[in-house]
Amino acid sequence: DEKLYGQGHERPAFGYCPICFLAIPIPTQDHSVFYSCCMKSVCDGCSLAVLQQGYGADCPFCRTPEAENDDEVLGMIQKRVAARDPIAIRRLGDFHLTGECGLEKNTTRAFELWTE
């Protein structure tokens, strides 16, 4: 990371943990946990620290209990979409593309969301 960003490239704002503010190593999806409740990626270190402190699987950022099923995940994402959260809109588009969370595959709807 240091070599790459030492060449004048800037790291995107979403590549940092919202708790410890340290850069999440690239690829970020291998070194962090994504929480649908607040649309935050928390580094593995902070996620582990929360588990060790006895908070269970609650979100370390907003303390929302972990979703129990796909309907709850989809509800959390749709709530953030209603608040015009761009990460939630992108994530909902991804779900429409792949058919995750019980949604029917719908490429047209995925592109509509991504281009809003």
C-alpha positions in Angstrom: 0.0 0.0 0.0 2.7 2.5 0.9 4.6 1.9 -2.4 1.4 2.4 -4.4 0.2 5.5 -2.6 3.7 6.9 -2.4 3.5 7.3 -6.2 0.9 10.1 -6.0 -2.2 7.9 -6.0 -4.8 8.6 -3.3 -6.6 6.0 -1.4 -10.4 6.1 -1.7 -12.2 7.4 1.4 -14.1 4.2 1.9 -10.9 2.2 2.4 -10.6 3.2 6.0 -12.1 1.6 9.1 -14.7 4.0 10.7 -13.7 2.9 14.2 -9.8 2.9 14.3 -9.4 5.1 11.2 -6.6 2.9 9.9 -6.4 1.9 6.2 -7.9 -1.4 5.4 -5.4 -3.5 3.4 -6.3 -4.1 -0.2 -8.4 -6.0 -1.2 -10.6 -4.6 1.5 -13.2 -7.4 1.2 -10.6 -9.8 2.5 -9.6 -7.7 5.5 -12.9 -6.3 6.7 -16.5 -7.1 7.5 -19.4 -5.3 5.7 -22.4 -4.4 7.9 -25.7 -3.8 6.1 -27.2 -1.9 8.9 -25.0 1.2 8.5 -23.3 0.3 5.2 -19.8 0.4 6.9 -16.8 -1.9 6.3 -15.1 -2.4 9.6 -11.5 -3.8 9.7 -11.0 -7.4 11.0 -9.1 -6.1 14.0 -12.0 -3.9 15.2 -14.5 -6.7 14.5 -12.5 -9.2 16.5 -12.0 -6.7 19.4 -15.8 -6.3 19.6 -16.3 -10.0 19.7 -13.7 -10.4 22.4 -15.4 -7.8 24.5 -18.6 -9.8 24.5 -20.8 -7.8 22.2 -21.4 -10.8 20.0 -22.2 -10.2 16.3 -23.7 -6.8 16.8 -22.4 -4.1 14.5 -19.3 -2.6 16.0 -20.1 0.8 14.5 -23.8 1.3 15.2 -24.5 -1.6 17.6 -27.4 -2.9 15.6 -28.0 -6.6 16.2 -27.0 -8.9 13.4 -29.7 -9.6 10.8 -31.2 -13.1 11.3 -32.3 -13.6 7.7 -32.2 -12.2 4.1 -35.5 -10.3 4.7 -33.9 -8.3 7.6 -30.8 -7.6 5.5 -32.9 -6.4 2.6 -35.0 -4.3 5.0 -31.8 -2.6 6.4 -30.5 -1.9 2.9 -33.9 -0.5 1.7 -34.0 1.8 4.7 -30.6 3.2 3.8 -31.7 3.5 0.1 -34.7 5.6 1.2 -32.1 7.8 3.0 -30.3 8.1 -0.4 -27.2 6.4 0.8 -25.0 5.8 -2.3 -23.4 2.7 -0.9 -26.8 1.1 -0.1 -28.0 2.0 -3.6 -25.0 0.3 -5.2 -25.4 -2.7 -2.9 -29.1 -3.1 -3.8 -28.2 -2.9 -7.5 -25.6 -5.7 -6.8 -28.4 -7.8 -5.2 -30.7 -7.3 -8.2 -27.9 -8.3 -10.5 -27.0 -11.5 -8.7 -30.5 -12.4 -7.2 -29.3 -12.3 -3.6 -31.5 -11.8 -0.6 -34.5 -13.4 -2.3 -34.6 -10.8 -5.1 -35.3 -12.0 -8.6 -32.4 -11.4 -11.0 -33.1 -8.1 -12.8 -30.3 -6.6 -14.7 -32.4 -3.6 -15.9 -33.2 -2.7 -12.3 -29.6 -3.1 -11.3 -28.5 -0.6 -13.9 -31.2 1.8 -13.0 -30.0 1.8 -9.4 -26.3 2.2 -10.4 -27.0 5.1 -12.7 -29.2 7.1 -10.2 
